[in-house]
Amino acid sequence: MRYPMILSAVLVLVACGKKEGGAPAGSPAAAPAAAPAAAPAGGATITGTVKFPGTAPANPTIDMSEEAVCKAKYTSPPTDPVVEVKGGMLGNVFVYVKSGLPAGATYPAPTTPVTIDQRGCLYHPRVFGVMVGQPVEILNSDSVLHNIKAVPTANRGFNISQPSAGMKTTRTFATQEVMVPLQCNVHGWMHAFVGVLSHPFFAATGEDGSFTIKGLPAGTYELEAWHEKLGTQTATVTVAENGTATAGFTFGPKTP
Amino acid sequence: MTGRLTALILLSVCPAVRLSAQTAQPGKLTYDKWCAGCHGDTGKGDGYGAAFMLPRPRDFTLGVFQIRTTASGELPTDADLFRVVEEGMPGTAMPAWKSRLSKQEQADVIAYLKTFSQFFKGAAPKPLEFGKAPGGGGGPAGIAEGREVFRKLECFKCHGEAGRGDGKSAPSLKDDSGQPIRAADLTHSWTFNGGADVEQIYARLRTGLDGTPMPSFSDVIASKVITEEQLWRVAQYVRSLSPARTPEPREVIPAALVAGKLPSGPEDSLWARVEPAYVPLVGQIIQKPRWFLPTVDGVWVRSVHNGSRIALLLTWHDPSRSPDPAWDQWLGRIAQAAPGADGPIPSTQGPDRMMVQFPRQVAEESEWPYFLQGSARRPAYLVRWSSDSDRVEEGVSTGLGRFAPGSGTPRWSHAARFDKGEWQLQLTAAFVPSDTSAAPAFRTGEAIPIAFFAADGSNGEGEVRGSISAWYSVYLQTPTPVTVYVEPILAGLLTAGLGVFAIIRAQRRGTRAGGANPEGS
């Protein structure tokens, strides 16, 4: 065979915490904020809001026609809740204490799981926090196949199949990481983000843009607010023993 | 396949050996020489060849590996890494190294690549217990159960109803690095990254292929949605979708002589009785714009003739019937992933294409045209089908993309159909064309040189970017003479007769000899 030989030759060269309920199916709204599951009783509290002045960018509409079961759960075509703004307030922002905690302090992980629900082919909640070692319960409320894949860098990932409604799987993360992306490959539009921290001082803003971090010892803290599209911001807050302080963040319509 | 060739080219032309006098790890020298060209000097999967490959070479710094016997998210065992180095990863650019590297060199290079990720500093990972395949897997009952569980687990969402990688989620699939990735064509077991055995398929189902969209189904068993045995049935069913043995390309494709009418189209029942020949295709990486990421990796060829006309049935897999709006996003991402050289990838989908070429004269002594559809000096005769208008053109070609349609009466008729990620195209023509100066005439008893070119429009392919084959031959079989059947019988009878004669003679001699020997009885 002359030519195959020549061919070969040529080729060679050449919020946290528990969020029970979440938004009802049919509403893509952000889940309401909840207190961190493991925050110690007492202590100081930091509350605040995250604002988004001006016109919010339109969220993309999701075409769910390839998944009739999910499409049927919506009266109008759902949107991908990337930037959730209501009355100038920004939801789905992860706020956490980045530094300032007493050196060497350790915080036990709660055994209460944080649940992320796959419902109407969207994640509820979309942004949440969990402590290192705290169980994350992954629930499928849709009667279709979802795979849930975690794509961390500091932690080990996973990719689990959940082919039936009601299936629950529990996983934990071994080390601090803000944020770990979660995704479904069967439905390429499904995205969620989990912040994994070695302490309980974190929260995700609800649709009113508010957050509350409880149980802090007195001190000066650097808070970071993280948004999947709008980037991060930091603020320094000092709080007295058992006192209350406020912190505010304002995000603009930038694209990182 | 192209990826593999690319890897070979890079390995042979890049003197990647960086001889360092003091190599702390014995595997470093081997790694730098043979692995760094794709996987990069620091293991980040960013070597020179990386941009030409999909999936991209493994980034060892992430510690994420597809082929393992460990749970999803776990590291591979050393034995898992050994297997991949030894056997390579079929369907990707990763070649098998067992003939190139000694066991010791392989062990050293594995020890070295593990230094790229801090994850390997922890405890050694434990393999999962897989048990054994339940019996009766090859039987129809086991296969039917496997098919049922395949449906229940919705494997078709990505892999398609017939397993050809054409599921509804297929156009949106991406790997951990964000690159587009194909759902495996489950009917091409020889391209399974981790091997084609039922045991290997079962292992992939249990562990998932980390870094890709393929999840682990271990939790599905733990949650009692299905049993372990049912998952084994899925593995057996998936294996049954491919031929029992990997097809071996043969240079000569036989065209059987049939009496009377040729098949009327791909659905004609006559084709079921014709054994197909497999012709592998590789990306066209010789003429610009070259193409390293082809969709079509082979075409099954069937042929029959009736002494005056020839029919060819070509069957190939392509997950999309281009243009298909569902695949717009795939095209966009392929354009981003493809190396920027050789000009832009079209922003809109073209049609799917199949081209069949012949020399302009079929004579044993004549030189065949250049296999890339001829040259100005020696043009080829080309039959081109495209899916958008579903039509066939024939004419003279002086190279890829240099085609001049003929003016005479159309010689070739055709019928094409697309079903679940598979194209079938029947081409039929008279042996003798109206103009014998431009097109070849065929004769019973002759071998017709033939070569193929396929393109997937939703993968950015066209008249030059696509998949190519080398030259093959279609042999127009002659009627089988009666002597073929009679001669062996005569020969057999003669041999038997001579044998009997010899035995009788020997017995007679023995009797005589026995009589002469007094101690004999």
Chai-1 contact restraints between the chains, C-beta under 6 A:
chainA,res_idxA,chainB,res_idxB,connection_type,confidence,min_distance_angstrom,max_distance_angstrom,comment,restraint_id
A,M1,B,E251,contact,1.0,0.0,6.0,A-B,restraint_1
A,Y3,B,F371,contact,1.0,0.0,6.0,A-B,restraint_2
A,Y3,B,A470,contact,1.0,0.0,6.0,A-B,restraint_3
A,Y3,B,W471,contact,1.0,0.0,6.0,A-B,restraint_4
A,P4,B,A470,contact,1.0,0.0,6.0,A-B,restraint_5
A,L7,B,A470,contact,1.0,0.0,6.0,A-B,restraint_6
A,V10,B,I286,contact,1.0,0.0,6.0,A-B,restraint_7
A,L11,B,L5,contact,1.0,0.0,6.0,A-B,restraint_8
A,E66,B,K168,contact,1.0,0.0,6.0,A-B,restraint_9
A,L145,B,E154,contact,1.0,0.0,6.0,A-B,restraint_10
A,L145,B,K157,contact,1.0,0.0,6.0,A-B,restraint_11
A,N147,B,P215,contact,1.0,0.0,6.0,A-B,restraint_12
A,V151,B,D176,contact,1.0,0.0,6.0,A-B,restraint_13
A,R156,B,G73,contact,1.0,0.0,6.0,A-B,restraint_14
A,G157,B,G73,contact,1.0,0.0,6.0,A-B,restraint_15
A,F158,B,S72,contact,1.0,0.0,6.0,A-B,restraint_16
A,F158,B,G73,contact,1.0,0.0,6.0,A-B,restraint_17
A,N159,B,S72,contact,1.0,0.0,6.0,A-B,restraint_18
A,N159,B,G208,contact,1.0,0.0,6.0,A-B,restraint_19
A,N159,B,P215,contact,1.0,0.0,6.0,A-B,restraint_20
A,I160,B,P215,contact,1.0,0.0,6.0,A-B,restraint_21
A,I160,B,S216,contact,1.0,0.0,6.0,A-B,restraint_22
A,I160,B,D219,contact,1.0,0.0,6.0,A-B,restraint_23
A,S161,B,P215,contact,1.0,0.0,6.0,A-B,restraint_24
A,S161,B,F217,contact,1.0,0.0,6.0,A-B,restraint_25
A,S161,B,V220,contact,1.0,0.0,6.0,A-B,restraint_26
A,P163,B,L153,contact,1.0,0.0,6.0,A-B,restraint_27
A,P163,B,E154,contact,1.0,0.0,6.0,A-B,restraint_28
A,S164,B,V225,contact,1.0,0.0,6.0,A-B,restraint_29
A,M167,B,S223,contact,1.0,0.0,6.0,A-B,restraint_30
A,T169,B,D219,contact,1.0,0.0,6.0,A-B,restraint_31
A,N185,B,L173,contact,1.0,0.0,6.0,A-B,restraint_32
A,N185,B,P213,contact,1.0,0.0,6.0,A-B,restraint_33
A,V186,B,K157,contact,1.0,0.0,6.0,A-B,restraint_34
A,V186,B,S169,contact,1.0,0.0,6.0,A-B,restraint_35
A,G188,B,S172,contact,1.0,0.0,6.0,A-B,restraint_36
